[in-house]
């Protein structure tokens, strides 16, 4: 989602905004993937923690993507 916003801003010649979207998108992806991997490695000690992290990630990601798609003119 952030990469698409960066491409949109790049076309509109907003270089700083485009670079910021790429950086935030990369950092957020790395953070969420690291959290997922860390809890997956600890799954042997408590599967509830892993399932909780996965549920929270989905609970955050799906509404954000749905809201972004709702405002996207290509899907209207």
N, C-alpha and C positions, 0 to 999 in steps of 0.2 A: 504494500500500500504506500509506503513512504517513497519507494523507488518510482512509482507512478506519479506521485506528487512532484518529485524532483524533476522528472522528465517534463511535466507540465510547466513547471517554473523555468526550466532551461529554455523551452520554446518561447516563453514570454520574456526571456533575457533577464531573469532574476537569478544571477549567478550565486549570490550569497545564500539566498533562500534554497536554491537547488542543492548547494553543497551541504547546507545544514540538514536538509531532509535526508540526504544520503548518509551523513554521519550519524544522525539520530536513528535512522532505520537500521544501520549496521550495529550500533551499540545496543539497541533494544533487542534485536535478533540474537546477538551474542549473549546478552544477559539472560533472556528467556531460555535459550538453548542450554546455557550453562546450568541454570536452575533445574531444568528438566533432567539433564545428565546427572547432576549431583544427587537428586532425589531418586533417580533410577538406580544409581549405585548403592544407595542406602536401602533399597527396597527389601533386602533380606532381613533388615532389622524391624521394619514396620511398613507394610504395604499401604497402610492408610495414609501415610505422609505423601507417598508418590501419587496416589489417586487424588488426594486433596490438591496437590500442586497442579496436576493435569486439569482437574475440574476448574480451578481458579483461572488458569491460562485460557481455557475455552470460554469461561464466563466473561472474560475481559475481551478476548479477541473477536468472538462472533458478533457481539453487539457493535463493536467499533467498525468492523467490516460491513455489517449490514447498514449502519448509518451512513458510511461512506458511499456505498452502492446506491442508497436511496437518493442521495444528492447528486449522483453522477448522471449527467444528461444522456449518456450513451445507453443507459438501461431504463430510461423513463418511457 
